[in-house]
Amino acid sequence: MLFNFDPPVTAEEIRAASLQYVRKISGFNKPSKANEEAFHSAIEEIAGVSGRLLRSLETTALPRSREEVAAKAKARAAERFQN
């Protein structure tokens, strides 16, 4: 989730999420030379659309702290993987 954080999401974070998405739907961690252009083009297009979406969203909720969200995720992961 990238919306409503303080400090706001960066272009690098949006691109990283876009890369993760393209990897997930394509099944490629790294594309072959034949698919490289399509892979990178998709990342850039998705990053652009995602950035526009995030800039257009509105909320009355207070921005979330990155540190608090990260700490909660770390605690959930520790609990889930302790067995």
PDB file as gemmi writes it, atoms N, CA and C in Angstrom:
CRYST1    1.000    1.000    1.000  90.00  90.00  90.00 P 1                      
ATOM      1  N   MET A   1       0.847  -1.167   0.000  1.00  0.00           N  
ATOM      2  CA  MET A   1       0.000   0.000   0.000  1.00  0.00           C  
ATOM      3  C   MET A   1       0.899   1.239   0.000  1.00  0.00           C  
ATOM      4  N   LEU A   2       0.608   2.189  -0.868  1.00  0.00           N  
ATOM      5  CA  LEU A   2       1.451   3.370  -1.003  1.00  0.00           C  
ATOM      6  C   LEU A   2       0.720   4.685  -0.723  1.00  0.00           C  
ATOM      7  N   PHE A   3      -0.570   4.615  -0.469  1.00  0.00           N  
ATOM      8  CA  PHE A   3      -1.364   5.834  -0.312  1.00  0.00           C  
ATOM      9  C   PHE A   3      -1.400   6.304   1.139  1.00  0.00           C  
ATOM     10  N   ASN A   4      -1.361   7.610   1.308  1.00  0.00           N  
ATOM     11  CA  ASN A   4      -1.569   8.298   2.577  1.00  0.00           C  
ATOM     12  C   ASN A   4      -0.460   8.035   3.590  1.00  0.00           C  
ATOM     13  N   PHE A   5       0.772   8.244   3.176  1.00  0.00           N  
ATOM     14  CA  PHE A   5       1.913   8.130   4.071  1.00  0.00           C  
ATOM     15  C   PHE A   5       2.569   9.478   4.269  1.00  0.00           C  
ATOM     16  N   ASP A   6       3.226   9.618   5.392  1.00  0.00           N  
ATOM     17  CA  ASP A   6       4.024  10.802   5.671  1.00  0.00           C  
ATOM     18  C   ASP A   6       5.430  10.322   5.960  1.00  0.00           C  
ATOM     19  N   PRO A   7       6.423  10.621   5.147  1.00  0.00           N  
ATOM     20  CA  PRO A   7       6.377  11.429   3.941  1.00  0.00           C  
ATOM     21  C   PRO A   7       5.702  10.677   2.787  1.00  0.00           C  
ATOM     22  N   PRO A   8       5.225  11.435   1.793  1.00  0.00           N  
ATOM     23  CA  PRO A   8       4.521  10.822   0.664  1.00  0.00           C  
ATOM     24  C   PRO A   8       5.404   9.843  -0.108  1.00  0.00           C  
ATOM     25  N   VAL A   9       4.758   8.996  -0.852  1.00  0.00           N  
ATOM     26  CA  VAL A   9       5.442   8.002  -1.678  1.00  0.00           C  
ATOM     27  C   VAL A   9       6.345   8.690  -2.697  1.00  0.00           C  
ATOM     28  N   THR A  10       7.457   8.050  -3.008  1.00  0.00           N  
ATOM     29  CA  THR A  10       8.383   8.602  -3.995  1.00  0.00           C  
ATOM     30  C   THR A  10       8.191   7.899  -5.337  1.00  0.00           C  
ATOM     31  N   ALA A  11       8.725   8.498  -6.374  1.00  0.00           N  
ATOM     32  CA  ALA A  11       8.668   7.892  -7.710  1.00  0.00           C  
ATOM     33  C   ALA A  11       9.392   6.547  -7.715  1.00  0.00           C  
ATOM     34  N   GLU A  12      10.471   6.433  -6.952  1.00  0.00           N  
ATOM     35  CA  GLU A  12      11.216   5.175  -6.880  1.00  0.00           C  
ATOM     36  C   GLU A  12      10.374   4.073  -6.244  1.00  0.00           C  
ATOM     37  N   GLU A  13       9.597   4.415  -5.228  1.00  0.00           N  
ATOM     38  CA  GLU A  13       8.731   3.426  -4.580  1.00  0.00           C  
ATOM     39  C   GLU A  13       7.606   2.984  -5.513  1.00  0.00           C  
ATOM     40  N   ILE A  14       7.067   3.916  -6.262  1.00  0.00           N  
ATOM     41  CA  ILE A  14       6.020   3.571  -7.224  1.00  0.00           C  
ATOM     42  C   ILE A  14       6.594   2.659  -8.303  1.00  0.00           C  
ATOM     43  N   ARG A  15       7.791   2.969  -8.778  1.00  0.00           N  
ATOM     44  CA  ARG A  15       8.415   2.131  -9.806  1.00  0.00           C  
ATOM     45  C   ARG A  15       8.728   0.740  -9.260  1.00  0.00           C  
ATOM     46  N   ALA A  16       9.196   0.660  -8.014  1.00  0.00           N  
ATOM     47  CA  ALA A  16       9.491  -0.645  -7.409  1.00  0.00           C  
ATOM     48  C   ALA A  16       8.222  -1.493  -7.283  1.00  0.00           C  
ATOM     49  N   ALA A  17       7.114  -0.861  -6.916  1.00  0.00           N  
ATOM     50  CA  ALA A  17       5.842  -1.582  -6.826  1.00  0.00           C  
ATOM     51  C   ALA A  17       5.381  -2.024  -8.213  1.00  0.00           C  
ATOM     52  N   SER A  18       5.628  -1.196  -9.208  1.00  0.00           N  
ATOM     53  CA  SER A  18       5.263  -1.541 -10.579  1.00  0.00           C  
ATOM     54  C   SER A  18       6.089  -2.722 -11.080  1.00  0.00           C  
ATOM     55  N   LEU A  19       7.366  -2.728 -10.769  1.00  0.00           N  
ATOM     56  CA  LEU A  19       8.234  -3.848 -11.119  1.00  0.00           C  
ATOM     57  C   LEU A  19       7.729  -5.139 -10.463  1.00  0.00           C  
ATOM     58  N   GLN A  20       7.385  -5.043  -9.197  1.00  0.00           N  
ATOM     59  CA  GLN A  20       6.863  -6.204  -8.467  1.00  0.00           C  
ATOM     60  C   GLN A  20       5.590  -6.732  -9.127  1.00  0.00           C  
ATOM     61  N   TYR A  21       4.720  -5.826  -9.522  1.00  0.00           N  
ATOM     62  CA  TYR A  21       3.462  -6.204 -10.183  1.00  0.00           C  
ATOM     63  C   TYR A  21       3.731  -6.898 -11.523  1.00  0.00           C  
ATOM     64  N   VAL A  22       4.605  -6.320 -12.338  1.00  0.00           N  
ATOM     65  CA  VAL A  22       4.906  -6.903 -13.650  1.00  0.00           C  
ATOM     66  C   VAL A  22       5.556  -8.276 -13.483  1.00  0.00           C  
ATOM     67  N   ARG A  23       6.443  -8.406 -12.521  1.00  0.00           N  
ATOM     68  CA  ARG A  23       7.041  -9.716 -12.254  1.00  0.00           C  
ATOM     69  C   ARG A  23       5.977 -10.735 -11.871  1.00  0.00           C  
ATOM     70  N   LYS A  24       5.049 -10.310 -11.039  1.00  0.00           N  
ATOM     71  CA  LYS A  24       3.990 -11.211 -10.571  1.00  0.00           C  
ATOM     72  C   LYS A  24       3.110 -11.678 -11.725  1.00  0.00           C  
ATOM     73  N   ILE A  25       2.632 -10.759 -12.540  1.00  0.00           N  
ATOM     74  CA  ILE A  25       1.681 -11.166 -13.582  1.00  0.00           C  
ATOM     75  C   ILE A  25       2.362 -11.826 -14.778  1.00  0.00           C  
ATOM     76  N   SER A  26       3.646 -11.511 -15.002  1.00  0.00           N  
ATOM     77  CA  SER A  26       4.323 -12.121 -16.150  1.00  0.00           C  
ATOM     78  C   SER A  26       4.943 -13.467 -15.799  1.00  0.00           C  
ATOM     79  N   GLY A  27       5.246 -13.653 -14.530  1.00  0.00           N  
ATOM     80  CA  GLY A  27       5.926 -14.872 -14.125  1.00  0.00           C  
ATOM     81  C   GLY A  27       7.429 -14.816 -14.352  1.00  0.00           C  
ATOM     82  N   PHE A  28       7.934 -13.666 -14.792  1.00  0.00           N  
ATOM     83  CA  PHE A  28       9.363 -13.489 -15.031  1.00  0.00           C  
ATOM     84  C   PHE A  28       9.974 -12.652 -13.919  1.00  0.00           C  
ATOM     85  N   ASN A  29      11.064 -13.139 -13.344  1.00  0.00           N  
ATOM     86  CA  ASN A  29      11.823 -12.294 -12.436  1.00  0.00           C  
ATOM     87  C   ASN A  29      12.702 -11.363 -13.263  1.00  0.00           C  
ATOM     88  N   LYS A  30      13.273 -11.935 -14.318  1.00  0.00           N  
ATOM     89  CA  LYS A  30      14.053 -11.164 -15.283  1.00  0.00           C  
ATOM     90  C   LYS A  30      13.653 -11.683 -16.663  1.00  0.00           C  
ATOM     91  N   PRO A  31      13.186 -10.809 -17.537  1.00  0.00           N  
ATOM     92  CA  PRO A  31      12.715 -11.281 -18.846  1.00  0.00           C  
ATOM     93  C   PRO A  31      13.868 -11.680 -19.770  1.00  0.00           C  
ATOM     94  N   SER A  32      13.544 -12.482 -20.747  1.00  0.00           N  
ATOM     95  CA  SER A  32      14.512 -12.820 -21.793  1.00  0.00           C  
ATOM     96  C   SER A  32      14.743 -11.578 -22.648  1.00  0.00           C  
ATOM     97  N   LYS A  33      15.764 -11.620 -23.468  1.00  0.00           N  
ATOM     98  CA  LYS A  33      16.038 -10.494 -24.381  1.00  0.00           C  
ATOM     99  C   LYS A  33      14.830 -10.217 -25.276  1.00  0.00           C  
ATOM    100  N   ALA A  34      14.136 -11.271 -25.687  1.00  0.00           N  
ATOM    101  CA  ALA A  34      12.976 -11.114 -26.571  1.00  0.00           C  
ATOM    102  C   ALA A  34      11.836 -10.371 -25.884  1.00  0.00           C  
ATOM    103  N   ASN A  35      11.729 -10.487 -24.562  1.00  0.00           N  
ATOM    104  CA  ASN A  35      10.626  -9.867 -23.819  1.00  0.00           C  
ATOM    105  C   ASN A  35      11.042  -8.632 -23.027  1.00  0.00           C  
ATOM    106  N   GLU A  36      12.308  -8.298 -23.081  1.00  0.00           N  
ATOM    107  CA  GLU A  36      12.836  -7.208 -22.254  1.00  0.00           C  
ATOM    108  C   GLU A  36      12.149  -5.869 -22.519  1.00  0.00           C  
ATOM    109  N   GLU A  37      11.969  -5.506 -23.771  1.00  0.00           N  
ATOM    110  CA  GLU A  37      11.351  -4.224 -24.094  1.00  0.00           C  
ATOM    111  C   GLU A  37       9.914  -4.153 -23.589  1.00  0.00           C  
ATOM    112  N   ALA A  38       9.139  -5.197 -23.810  1.00  0.00           N  
ATOM    113  CA  ALA A  38       7.746  -5.228 -23.347  1.00  0.00           C  
ATOM    114  C   ALA A  38       7.681  -5.170 -21.819  1.00  0.00           C  
ATOM    115  N   PHE A  39       8.582  -5.882 -21.161  1.00  0.00           N  
ATOM    116  CA  PHE A  39       8.645  -5.927 -19.697  1.00  0.00           C  
ATOM    117  C   PHE A  39       8.901  -4.534 -19.125  1.00  0.00           C  
ATOM    118  N   HIS A  40       9.935  -3.864 -19.636  1.00  0.00           N  
ATOM    119  CA  HIS A  40      10.290  -2.530 -19.136  1.00  0.00           C  
ATOM    120  C   HIS A  40       9.250  -1.477 -19.522  1.00  0.00           C  
ATOM    121  N   SER A  41       8.662  -1.617 -20.677  1.00  0.00           N  
ATOM    122  CA  SER A  41       7.604  -0.704 -21.095  1.00  0.00           C  
ATOM    123  C   SER A  41       6.402  -0.815 -20.158  1.00  0.00           C  
ATOM    124  N   ALA A  42       6.055  -2.039 -19.804  1.00  0.00           N  
ATOM    125  CA  ALA A  42       4.929  -2.254 -18.894  1.00  0.00           C  
ATOM    126  C   ALA A  42       5.208  -1.636 -17.525  1.00  0.00           C  
ATOM    127  N   ILE A  43       6.428  -1.771 -17.041  1.00  0.00           N  
ATOM    128  CA  ILE A  43       6.794  -1.187 -15.744  1.00  0.00           C  
ATOM    129  C   ILE A  43       6.599   0.324 -15.779  1.00  0.00           C  
ATOM    130  N   GLU A  44       7.095   0.961 -16.832  1.00  0.00           N  
ATOM    131  CA  GLU A  44       6.982   2.420 -16.931  1.00  0.00           C  
ATOM    132  C   GLU A  44       5.526   2.873 -17.058  1.00  0.00           C  
ATOM    133  N   GLU A  45       4.749   2.180 -17.854  1.00  0.00           N  
ATOM    134  CA  GLU A  45       3.336   2.540 -18.017  1.00  0.00           C  
ATOM    135  C   GLU A  45       2.578   2.376 -16.706  1.00  0.00           C  
ATOM    136  N   ILE A  46       2.802   1.276 -16.021  1.00  0.00           N  
ATOM    137  CA  ILE A  46       2.109   1.027 -14.749  1.00  0.00           C  
ATOM    138  C   ILE A  46       2.544   2.033 -13.702  1.00  0.00           C  
ATOM    139  N   ALA A  47       3.818   2.387 -13.677  1.00  0.00           N  
ATOM    140  CA  ALA A  47       4.308   3.397 -12.733  1.00  0.00           C  
ATOM    141  C   ALA A  47       3.634   4.739 -12.988  1.00  0.00           C  
ATOM    142  N   GLY A  48       3.490   5.119 -14.252  1.00  0.00           N  
ATOM    143  CA  GLY A  48       2.836   6.382 -14.590  1.00  0.00           C  
ATOM    144  C   GLY A  48       1.379   6.411 -14.160  1.00  0.00           C  
ATOM    145  N   VAL A  49       0.662   5.352 -14.470  1.00  0.00           N  
ATOM    146  CA  VAL A  49      -0.754   5.269 -14.098  1.00  0.00           C  
ATOM    147  C   VAL A  49      -0.893   5.243 -12.577  1.00  0.00           C  
ATOM    148  N   SER A  50      -0.027   4.496 -11.921  1.00  0.00           N  
ATOM    149  CA  SER A  50      -0.091   4.399 -10.453  1.00  0.00           C  
ATOM    150  C   SER A  50       0.188   5.750  -9.801  1.00  0.00           C  
ATOM    151  N   GLY A  51       1.165   6.465 -10.317  1.00  0.00           N  
ATOM    152  CA  GLY A  51       1.467   7.794  -9.783  1.00  0.00           C  
ATOM    153  C   GLY A  51       0.296   8.740  -9.931  1.00  0.00           C  
ATOM    154  N   ARG A  52      -0.342   8.716 -11.101  1.00  0.00           N  
ATOM    155  CA  ARG A  52      -1.522   9.573 -11.313  1.00  0.00           C  
ATOM    156  C   ARG A  52      -2.646   9.185 -10.365  1.00  0.00           C  
ATOM    157  N   LEU A  53      -2.847   7.893 -10.176  1.00  0.00           N  
ATOM    158  CA  LEU A  53      -3.879   7.434  -9.248  1.00  0.00           C  
ATOM    159  C   LEU A  53      -3.603   7.934  -7.840  1.00  0.00           C  
ATOM    160  N   LEU A  54      -2.393   7.731  -7.361  1.00  0.00           N  
ATOM    161  CA  LEU A  54      -2.060   8.143  -5.991  1.00  0.00           C  
ATOM    162  C   LEU A  54      -2.188   9.649  -5.795  1.00  0.00           C  
ATOM    163  N   ARG A  55      -1.819  10.427  -6.808  1.00  0.00           N  
ATOM    164  CA  ARG A  55      -1.943  11.889  -6.702  1.00  0.00           C  
ATOM    165  C   ARG A  55      -3.396  12.346  -6.719  1.00  0.00           C  
ATOM    166  N   SER A  56      -4.278  11.562  -7.329  1.00  0.00           N  
ATOM    167  CA  SER A  56      -5.679  11.980  -7.440  1.00  0.00           C  
ATOM    168  C   SER A  56      -6.535  11.540  -6.259  1.00  0.00           C  
ATOM    169  N   LEU A  57      -6.054  10.595  -5.459  1.00  0.00           N  
ATOM    170  CA  LEU A  57      -6.843  10.104  -4.326  1.00  0.00           C  
ATOM    171  C   LEU A  57      -6.913  11.148  -3.225  1.00  0.00           C  
ATOM    172  N   GLU A  58      -8.039  11.149  -2.530  1.00  0.00           N  
ATOM    173  CA  GLU A  58      -8.241  12.073  -1.413  1.00  0.00           C  
ATOM    174  C   GLU A  58      -8.697  11.290  -0.195  1.00  0.00           C  
ATOM    175  N   THR A  59      -8.350  11.811   0.979  1.00  0.00           N  
ATOM    176  CA  THR A  59      -8.796  11.200   2.217  1.00  0.00           C  
ATOM    177  C   THR A  59      -8.847  12.249   3.310  1.00  0.00           C  
ATOM    178  N   THR A  60      -9.667  11.988   4.309  1.00  0.00           N  
ATOM    179  CA  THR A  60      -9.707  12.859   5.484  1.00  0.00           C  
ATOM    180  C   THR A  60      -8.907  12.243   6.626  1.00  0.00           C  
ATOM    181  N   ALA A  61      -8.431  11.027   6.433  1.00  0.00           N  
ATOM    182  CA  ALA A  61      -7.638  10.343   7.460  1.00  0.00           C  
ATOM    183  C   ALA A  61      -6.256  10.987   7.573  1.00  0.00           C  
ATOM    184  N   LEU A  62      -5.713  10.931   8.750  1.00  0.00           N  
ATOM    185  CA  LEU A  62      -4.358  11.432   8.956  1.00  0.00           C  
ATOM    186  C   LEU A  62      -3.365  10.512   8.251  1.00  0.00           C  
ATOM    187  N   PRO A  63      -2.281  11.073   7.736  1.00  0.00           N  
ATOM    188  CA  PRO A  63      -1.266  10.226   7.089  1.00  0.00           C  
ATOM    189  C   PRO A  63      -0.680   9.220   8.075  1.00  0.00           C  
ATOM    190  N   ARG A  64      -0.370   8.035   7.566  1.00  0.00           N  
ATOM    191  CA  ARG A  64       0.219   6.989   8.397  1.00  0.00           C  
ATOM    192  C   ARG A  64       1.726   7.167   8.455  1.00  0.00           C  
ATOM    193  N   SER A  65       2.287   6.730   9.557  1.00  0.00           N  
ATOM    194  CA  SER A  65       3.736   6.775   9.741  1.00  0.00           C  
ATOM    195  C   SER A  65       4.352   5.534   9.124  1.00  0.00           C  
ATOM    196  N   ARG A  66       5.347   5.728   8.293  1.00  0.00           N  
ATOM    197  CA  ARG A  66       6.038   4.597   7.671  1.00  0.00           C  
ATOM    198  C   ARG A  66       6.662   3.684   8.723  1.00  0.00           C  
ATOM    199  N   GLU A  67       7.224   4.279   9.756  1.00  0.00           N  
ATOM    200  CA  GLU A  67       7.880   3.499  10.793  1.00  0.00           C  
ATOM    201  C   GLU A  67       6.881   2.614  11.545  1.00  0.00           C  
ATOM    202  N   GLU A  68       5.718   3.157  11.871  1.00  0.00           N  
ATOM    203  CA  GLU A  68       4.697   2.371  12.579  1.00  0.00           C  
ATOM    204  C   GLU A  68       4.198   1.219  11.719  1.00  0.00           C  
ATOM    205  N   VAL A  69       3.931   1.491  10.456  1.00  0.00           N  
ATOM    206  CA  VAL A  69       3.440   0.445   9.549  1.00  0.00           C  
ATOM    207  C   VAL A  69       4.503  -0.638   9.380  1.00  0.00           C  
ATOM    208  N   ALA A  70       5.766  -0.244   9.245  1.00  0.00           N  
ATOM    209  CA  ALA A  70       6.857  -1.217   9.100  1.00  0.00           C  
ATOM    210  C   ALA A  70       7.010  -2.060  10.355  1.00  0.00           C  
ATOM    211  N   ALA A  71       6.888  -1.439  11.525  1.00  0.00           N  
ATOM    212  CA  ALA A  71       7.009  -2.180  12.783  1.00  0.00           C  
ATOM    213  C   ALA A  71       5.883  -3.198  12.929  1.00  0.00           C  
ATOM    214  N   LYS A  72       4.670  -2.814  12.563  1.00  0.00           N  
ATOM    215  CA  LYS A  72       3.536  -3.743  12.637  1.00  0.00           C  
ATOM    216  C   LYS A  72       3.725  -4.910  11.675  1.00  0.00           C  
ATOM    217  N   ALA A  73       4.198  -4.631  10.469  1.00  0.00           N  
ATOM    218  CA  ALA A  73       4.437  -5.691   9.490  1.00  0.00           C  
ATOM    219  C   ALA A  73       5.527  -6.639   9.979  1.00  0.00           C  
ATOM    220  N   LYS A  74       6.565  -6.103  10.584  1.00  0.00           N  
ATOM    221  CA  LYS A  74       7.647  -6.927  11.109  1.00  0.00           C  
ATOM    222  C   LYS A  74       7.144  -7.819  12.242  1.00  0.00           C  
ATOM    223  N   ALA A  75       6.294  -7.268  13.109  1.00  0.00           N  
ATOM    224  CA  ALA A  75       5.721  -8.055  14.207  1.00  0.00           C  
ATOM    225  C   ALA A  75       4.827  -9.167  13.676  1.00  0.00           C  
ATOM    226  N   ARG A  76       4.016  -8.868  12.650  1.00  0.00           N  
ATOM    227  CA  ARG A  76       3.165  -9.902  12.054  1.00  0.00           C  
ATOM    228  C   ARG A  76       3.997 -10.999  11.424  1.00  0.00           C  
ATOM    229  N   ALA A  77       5.060 -10.629  10.727  1.00  0.00           N  
ATOM    230  CA  ALA A  77       5.930 -11.608  10.092  1.00  0.00           C  
ATOM    231  C   ALA A  77       6.620 -12.476  11.148  1.00  0.00           C  
ATOM    232  N   ALA A  78       7.081 -11.872  12.222  1.00  0.00           N  
ATOM    233  CA  ALA A  78       7.742 -12.637  13.281  1.00  0.00           C  
ATOM    234  C   ALA A  78       6.786 -13.639  13.899  1.00  0.00           C  
ATOM    235  N   GLU A  79       5.551 -13.214  14.108  1.00  0.00           N  
ATOM    236  CA  GLU A  79       4.541 -14.120  14.681  1.00  0.00           C  
ATOM    237  C   GLU A  79       4.202 -15.237  13.712  1.00  0.00           C  
ATOM    238  N   ARG A  80       4.057 -14.929  12.447  1.00  0.00           N  
ATOM    239  CA  ARG A  80       3.687 -15.904  11.434  1.00  0.00           C  
ATOM    240  C   ARG A  80       4.778 -16.942  11.235  1.00  0.00           C  
ATOM    241  N   PHE A  81       6.027 -16.539  11.282  1.00  0.00           N  
ATOM    242  CA  PHE A  81       7.130 -17.440  10.958  1.00  0.00           C  
ATOM    243  C   PHE A  81       7.880 -17.987  12.164  1.00  0.00           C  
ATOM    244  N   GLN A  82       7.340 -17.788  13.359  1.00  0.00           N  
ATOM    245  CA  GLN A  82       8.035 -18.281  14.553  1.00  0.00           C  
ATOM    246  C   GLN A  82       7.970 -19.797  14.678  1.00  0.00           C  
ATOM    247  N   ASN A  83       7.034 -20.426  14.017  1.00  0.00           N  
ATOM    248  CA  ASN A  83       6.911 -21.889  14.114  1.00  0.00           C  
ATOM    249  C   ASN A  83       7.830 -22.579  13.158  1.00  0.00           C  
TER     250      ASN A  83                                                      
END                                                                             
